[in-house]
Amino acid sequence: MEKTPSLYNISINSITGESINFEDFKGKKILIVNTASECGFTGQYEDLEKLYKTYKDKLVVIGVPCNQFGGQEPGTLAEIQSFCEVNYGVTFLLTEKVDVKGDNQHPLYQWLTTKEMNGVKNSSVKWNFQKYLLNENGELIDYFYSITKPMSSKITKHFE
């Protein structure tokens, strides 16, 4: 049987342009969330930050800006970063702006949404603030739609 491609082989840049190495997060769970600054769910930045601060010894939160849903993330990377810091005090990791679906889907989201790659299940990103939770070995645990709040027991039970 062919080995499932590893999350650790995927590269994505931070919002400030540095390469993010997922291997740096081995031993911690990872929550990957596609984000947008002008969405009805944008207030979830506050709870994502709370989740990150509460469980930062066990968890890495990664926000992935995306403008594919209603054009709700139109800003530049500098504007997005400033918005998140000023309005929500975001200190968790933010990436470059990418496509999470379609022809130009970033390899990270190809891995997250394709069972043949992640070894667990197929999914599609339905809207901003969909969350993907990975275990300490970079393996997919599950995903949660936008309506699942970051501090929901569906998510926090994985850190208790």
C-alpha positions as CSV (number, residue, x, y, z in Angstrom):
1,M,0.0,0.0,0.0
2,E,1.3,3.4,-0.9
3,K,2.3,5.6,2.0
4,T,0.1,8.6,2.7
5,P,2.0,11.8,2.0
6,S,3.0,13.6,5.1
7,L,2.0,17.0,6.3
8,Y,5.7,17.5,7.1
9,N,6.5,17.6,3.4
10,I,4.2,20.6,2.7
11,S,5.5,24.2,2.8
12,I,3.6,27.4,3.3
13,N,4.9,30.8,4.2
14,S,3.9,32.9,7.2
15,I,2.1,36.2,6.7
16,T,5.5,37.9,6.9
17,G,7.1,35.7,4.3
18,E,9.1,33.1,6.3
19,S,8.7,29.5,5.5
20,I,6.7,27.5,8.0
21,N,8.1,24.0,8.8
22,F,5.3,21.8,10.2
23,E,8.0,19.5,11.7
24,D,8.6,22.3,14.3
25,F,5.1,21.5,15.7
26,K,5.7,17.8,16.3
27,G,4.4,16.9,19.7
28,K,1.6,19.5,19.6
29,K,-1.8,19.4,18.1
30,I,-2.4,21.8,15.2
31,L,-5.6,23.6,14.4
32,I,-5.7,25.0,10.9
33,V,-8.4,27.6,10.1
34,N,-9.1,29.5,6.9
35,T,-9.8,33.0,8.0
36,A,-11.3,36.3,6.6
37,S,-11.5,39.8,8.0
38,E,-14.9,40.7,6.7
39,C,-17.0,37.6,7.6
40,G,-19.9,37.0,9.9
41,F,-17.5,34.6,11.7
42,T,-14.6,37.0,12.0
43,G,-15.3,37.4,15.7
44,Q,-14.0,33.8,16.0
45,Y,-10.5,35.4,15.9
46,E,-11.1,36.3,19.6
47,D,-11.9,32.7,20.6
48,L,-9.1,31.3,18.4
49,E,-6.7,33.5,20.4
50,K,-8.2,32.3,23.7
51,L,-7.9,28.7,22.6
52,Y,-4.3,29.2,21.6
53,K,-3.4,31.0,24.9
54,T,-5.3,28.4,27.0
55,Y,-3.6,25.3,25.4
56,K,-0.4,26.7,23.9
57,D,1.6,24.1,25.6
58,K,-0.3,21.4,23.6
59,L,-1.6,23.4,20.6
60,V,-0.5,25.4,17.6
61,V,-3.2,27.5,15.9
62,I,-2.6,28.5,12.3
63,G,-4.8,31.1,10.6
64,V,-4.8,30.8,6.8
65,P,-6.3,34.0,5.1
66,C,-8.4,33.2,2.1
67,N,-10.5,35.5,-0.2
68,Q,-12.5,32.7,-1.9
69,F,-15.7,33.1,0.1
70,G,-17.7,36.3,-0.7
71,G,-14.4,38.2,-1.2
72,Q,-14.3,38.7,2.5
73,E,-10.5,38.8,2.8
74,P,-9.6,41.5,0.2
75,G,-6.7,43.0,2.1
76,T,-2.9,42.8,1.6
77,L,-0.9,40.6,4.0
78,A,0.2,43.7,6.0
79,E,-3.5,44.9,6.3
80,I,-4.6,41.4,7.4
81,Q,-1.9,41.2,10.0
82,S,-2.6,44.6,11.3
83,F,-6.4,44.0,11.4
84,C,-5.9,40.7,13.4
85,E,-3.4,42.3,15.9
86,V,-5.3,45.5,16.5
87,N,-8.9,44.2,16.6
88,Y,-8.3,40.7,18.2
89,G,-4.8,40.7,19.7
90,V,-3.9,37.8,17.6
91,T,-0.5,36.2,18.5
92,F,-1.0,32.8,16.8
93,L,0.6,32.1,13.5
94,L,-0.9,33.5,10.3
95,T,0.1,32.4,6.8
96,E,0.2,33.9,3.4
97,K,-3.2,34.3,1.7
98,V,-4.0,31.1,-0.3
99,D,-6.8,29.3,-2.1
100,V,-8.4,26.6,0.0
101,K,-10.4,25.1,-2.9
102,G,-10.5,25.0,-6.7
103,D,-7.9,24.8,-9.4
104,N,-5.3,26.8,-7.4
105,Q,-5.9,25.0,-4.1
106,H,-2.8,25.2,-1.9
107,P,-1.0,21.9,-1.3
108,L,-1.8,22.2,2.4
109,Y,-5.5,22.2,1.7
110,Q,-5.1,19.5,-0.9
111,W,-3.7,17.4,1.9
112,L,-6.3,18.4,4.5
113,T,-9.3,17.7,2.1
114,T,-8.2,14.5,0.3
115,K,-8.5,11.1,2.0
116,E,-5.8,9.6,-0.2
117,M,-3.4,12.2,1.2
118,N,-4.5,12.6,4.8
119,G,-5.5,9.0,5.3
120,V,-8.7,9.8,7.2
121,K,-11.4,11.5,5.2
122,N,-12.4,13.6,2.2
123,S,-13.9,17.1,2.9
124,S,-14.4,20.4,1.1
125,V,-14.0,23.8,2.6
126,K,-17.5,25.2,2.8
127,W,-16.9,28.7,4.2
128,N,-14.5,30.9,6.2
129,F,-13.4,29.7,9.6
130,Q,-13.6,25.9,8.8
131,K,-11.2,24.2,11.2
132,Y,-9.0,21.2,10.7
133,L,-7.5,19.5,13.8
134,L,-4.3,17.5,13.6
135,N,-2.7,15.3,16.2
136,E,0.8,15.5,17.7
137,N,2.2,13.5,14.7
138,G,0.6,15.8,12.1
139,E,-2.2,13.4,11.3
140,L,-5.8,14.6,10.7
141,I,-8.1,14.0,13.6
142,D,-11.2,15.7,12.2
143,Y,-12.6,18.9,10.8
144,F,-15.3,21.3,12.0
145,Y,-17.5,23.7,10.0
146,S,-17.6,27.4,10.6
147,I,-20.5,27.2,13.0
148,T,-18.4,25.2,15.5
149,K,-16.9,27.8,17.8
150,P,-13.2,27.5,18.7
151,M,-13.9,27.0,22.4
152,S,-16.6,24.4,21.7
153,S,-16.2,21.2,23.7
154,K,-16.1,19.4,20.3
155,I,-12.6,21.0,19.9
156,T,-11.4,21.5,23.5
157,K,-12.0,17.9,24.5
158,H,-9.0,17.0,22.5
159,F,-6.7,19.0,24.8
160,E,-8.2,18.0,28.2
